[in-house]
Amino acid sequence: MKFSEQHEELRRSLQKFIEAEVNPHVDAWEEEGIFPAHDLFKKMGDLGFLGVSKPAEYGGLGLDYSYSMVMAEELGRIRCGGVPMAIGVQTDMATPALAKFGSDEVRREFLAPSIAGDFVACLGVSEVGAGSDVASLTTTARKDGGDYVINGGKMWTTNGTQADWICLLANTSDGGMHENKTLICVPMKTKGVQVARKLDKLGMRSSDTAQLYFDDVRVPQRNRIGEEGKGFTYQMIQFQEERLWGAVSALRGMERNIDETIEYTRSRIAFGKPILDNQVVHFRMAELKTEVELLRSICYRACEEYLAGNNVTMLASMAKLKAGRLLREVNDSCLQYWGGMGFMSETGISRSYRDGRLASIGGGADEVMLGIISKYMGTLPRPVKSK
Ligand SMILES: Cc1cc2nc3c(=O)[nH]c(=O)nc-3n(C[C@H](O)[C@H](O)[C@H](O)COP(=O)(O)OP(=O)(O)OC[C@H]3O[C@@H](n4cnc5c(N)ncnc54)[C@H](O)[C@@H]3O)c2cc1C
């Protein structure tokens, strides 16, 4: 993967922004259990960070996907997982389908203000009874005149208490599970949308996560993204960007934790020598560094294939799977070598340990990734036909 001076410029300006506008506040936001999404997103929107690969006619920078990947990688410099995840929802999880398949009208209404940072977006796929098994969701959007009337609920919605609109996946007919779904943009202020509760979490504490109810919520049918009945397919396409984002955004945090663990163990003396000087410790750091570079390679390769117009579902699933597992390995190993300090809330590694655990669950659990990879390998068992 070759990066241009423009890529490097994006890296530098995002790093500068993170150091000035994000990292000084992260501890307070983690403590409060929420960050000011409107305030931060407006600042990011003004600098063009929320639409690097989005079409210029809606305020995006119109650059190719490699710039989004650079952005995801640099967001890993934020010293928590919650804030980058919230930004990722805005740029790479709730808006890719809208940008690709939405009508001009719906893009002007929802995409343009999200790129500008005037709107906060969230994504409503998961439900209390349907997480891994997306197709089994039960929220309905029934047609009535020119409107959809939505009933149901969504669970674990990132940005859900602060969002201005939700990219909602709902059943719009009784047809087959993969052909009956539609993505709809729903303003969160619409009558009948209820933020039932803000969920308390193990990690990602600065990101707000909500349970939502929809009770006879009426929105015009023109708020639909693309064609009716194509929602499941659009969401699966949208998941490619979400999963790549998830993998790439994990890299810098892991590198930081490895570097900081090296620094700490170099200065901490036990049994008359730095802890780092035990071969088991510096070899482990070398091993983990190697693994992170391998993850970077698969991410960059997936990005190149995606830019070439190829389906990267398998590569993106592999990258997401590897990122979730590696985060657990890196964070656990590093925490171990911080000893008692690793268990203290004041050290970055303890936050990473809590935040990183989500990667093997959210956006498709490890087992879902393994299922997708198996499907592409042709090894998923098929029902045996009776004679
Ligand atoms: C902090 C946070 C933020 C989130 N943000 C959003 C969001 O913004 N929008 C949204 O729509 N969703 C969001 N989610 C939901 C997330 O995507 C789901 O939690 C995830 O897809 C897993 O679904 P589930 O929790 O229902 O797990 P389940 O489907 O109940 O699965 C439980 C576990 O069973 C195992 N499992 C599942 N399927 C299989 C299988 N086929 N074979 C073997 N094992 C299996 C896996 O280990 C899985 O972790 C978020 C979740 C969290 C925790």
The ligand as an SDF file (V2000), in Angstrom:
LIG
                    3D

 53 58  0  0  0  0  0  0  0  0999 V2000
  -20.8240   -1.4580   23.4000 C   0  0  0  0  0  0  0  0  0  0  0  0
  -21.6380   -1.9900   22.2700 C   0  0  0  0  0  0  0  0  0  0  0  0
  -21.9670   -1.1630   21.2240 C   0  0  0  0  0  0  0  0  0  0  0  0
  -22.7710   -1.6340   20.1820 C   0  0  0  0  0  0  0  0  0  0  0  0
  -23.1720   -0.7750   19.1860 N   0  0  0  0  0  0  0  0  0  0  0  0
  -24.0960   -1.1890   18.2950 C   0  0  0  0  0  0  0  0  0  0  0  0
  -24.6720   -0.2620   17.3620 C   0  0  0  0  0  0  0  0  0  0  0  0
  -24.3230    0.9270   17.3460 O   0  0  0  0  0  0  0  0  0  0  0  0
  -25.6210   -0.7040   16.5280 N   0  0  0  0  0  0  0  0  0  0  0  0
  -26.0410   -2.0040   16.5100 C   0  0  0  0  0  0  0  0  0  0  0  0
  -26.8880   -2.3440   15.6980 O   0  0  0  0  0  0  0  0  0  0  0  0
  -25.5010   -2.9080   17.3670 N   0  0  0  0  0  0  0  0  0  0  0  0
  -24.5690   -2.5230   18.2680 C   0  0  0  0  0  0  0  0  0  0  0  0
  -24.0450   -3.4140   19.1730 N   0  0  0  0  0  0  0  0  0  0  0  0
  -24.5230   -4.8040   19.1570 C   0  0  0  0  0  0  0  0  0  0  0  0
  -23.5130   -5.8180   18.6970 C   0  0  0  0  0  0  0  0  0  0  0  0
  -23.2660   -5.7000   17.3280 O   0  0  0  0  0  0  0  0  0  0  0  0
  -24.0290   -7.1910   19.1350 C   0  0  0  0  0  0  0  0  0  0  0  0
  -23.9190   -7.2540   20.5390 O   0  0  0  0  0  0  0  0  0  0  0  0
  -23.2830   -8.3070   18.4680 C   0  0  0  0  0  0  0  0  0  0  0  0
  -23.6070   -8.3920   17.1040 O   0  0  0  0  0  0  0  0  0  0  0  0
  -23.5750   -9.6670   19.1240 C   0  0  0  0  0  0  0  0  0  0  0  0
  -24.9480   -9.8770   19.2120 O   0  0  0  0  0  0  0  0  0  0  0  0
  -25.6000  -10.3720   20.6070 P   0  0  0  0  0  0  0  0  0  0  0  0
  -25.0880   -9.4880   21.6580 O   0  0  0  0  0  0  0  0  0  0  0  0
  -27.0560  -10.4760   20.4310 O   0  0  0  0  0  0  0  0  0  0  0  0
  -24.9830  -11.7940   20.8270 O   0  0  0  0  0  0  0  0  0  0  0  0
  -25.7030  -13.1910   20.5380 P   0  0  0  0  0  0  0  0  0  0  0  0
  -26.1850  -13.2140   19.1500 O   0  0  0  0  0  0  0  0  0  0  0  0
  -26.6570  -13.4530   21.6400 O   0  0  0  0  0  0  0  0  0  0  0  0
  -24.4690  -14.1760   20.6670 O   0  0  0  0  0  0  0  0  0  0  0  0
  -23.8260  -14.3980   21.9310 C   0  0  0  0  0  0  0  0  0  0  0  0
  -22.5140  -15.0770   21.6690 C   0  0  0  0  0  0  0  0  0  0  0  0
  -22.7740  -16.3570   21.1140 O   0  0  0  0  0  0  0  0  0  0  0  0
  -21.7580  -16.7120   20.2150 C   0  0  0  0  0  0  0  0  0  0  0  0
  -22.3490  -17.0150   18.9050 N   0  0  0  0  0  0  0  0  0  0  0  0
  -23.2460  -16.2990   18.1910 C   0  0  0  0  0  0  0  0  0  0  0  0
  -23.5250  -16.9000   17.0240 N   0  0  0  0  0  0  0  0  0  0  0  0
  -22.8050  -18.0530   16.9920 C   0  0  0  0  0  0  0  0  0  0  0  0
  -22.6350  -19.0940   16.0630 C   0  0  0  0  0  0  0  0  0  0  0  0
  -23.2820  -19.0820   14.8930 N   0  0  0  0  0  0  0  0  0  0  0  0
  -21.7780  -20.1020   16.3650 N   0  0  0  0  0  0  0  0  0  0  0  0
  -21.1080  -20.1300   17.5430 C   0  0  0  0  0  0  0  0  0  0  0  0
  -21.2100  -19.1470   18.4510 N   0  0  0  0  0  0  0  0  0  0  0  0
  -22.0470  -18.1240   18.1970 C   0  0  0  0  0  0  0  0  0  0  0  0
  -20.7940  -15.5210   20.1090 C   0  0  0  0  0  0  0  0  0  0  0  0
  -19.6940  -15.7740   20.9400 O   0  0  0  0  0  0  0  0  0  0  0  0
  -21.6010  -14.3710   20.6700 C   0  0  0  0  0  0  0  0  0  0  0  0
  -20.7770  -13.4090   21.2900 O   0  0  0  0  0  0  0  0  0  0  0  0
  -23.2030   -2.9780   20.1880 C   0  0  0  0  0  0  0  0  0  0  0  0
  -22.8380   -3.8240   21.2480 C   0  0  0  0  0  0  0  0  0  0  0  0
  -22.0870   -3.3420   22.2800 C   0  0  0  0  0  0  0  0  0  0  0  0
  -21.7690   -4.2730   23.4130 C   0  0  0  0  0  0  0  0  0  0  0  0
  1  2  1  0
  2  3  1  0
  2 52  2  0
  3  4  2  0
  4  5  1  0
  4 50  1  0
  5  6  2  0
  6  7  1  0
  6 13  1  0
  7  8  2  0
  7  9  1  0
  9 10  1  0
 10 11  2  0
 10 12  1  0
 12 13  2  0
 13 14  1  0
 14 15  1  0
 14 50  1  0
 15 16  1  0
 16 17  1  0
 16 18  1  0
 18 19  1  0
 18 20  1  0
 20 21  1  0
 20 22  1  0
 22 23  1  0
 23 24  1  0
 24 25  2  0
 24 26  1  0
 24 27  1  0
 27 28  1  0
 28 29  2  0
 28 30  1  0
 28 31  1  0
 31 32  1  0
 32 33  1  0
 33 34  1  0
 33 48  1  0
 34 35  1  0
 35 36  1  0
 35 46  1  0
 36 37  1  0
 36 45  1  0
 37 38  2  0
 38 39  1  0
 39 40  1  0
 39 45  2  0
 40 41  1  0
 40 42  2  0
 42 43  1  0
 43 44  2  0
 44 45  1  0
 46 47  1  0
 46 48  1  0
 48 49  1  0
 50 51  2  0
 51 52  1  0
 52 53  1  0
M  END
$$$$
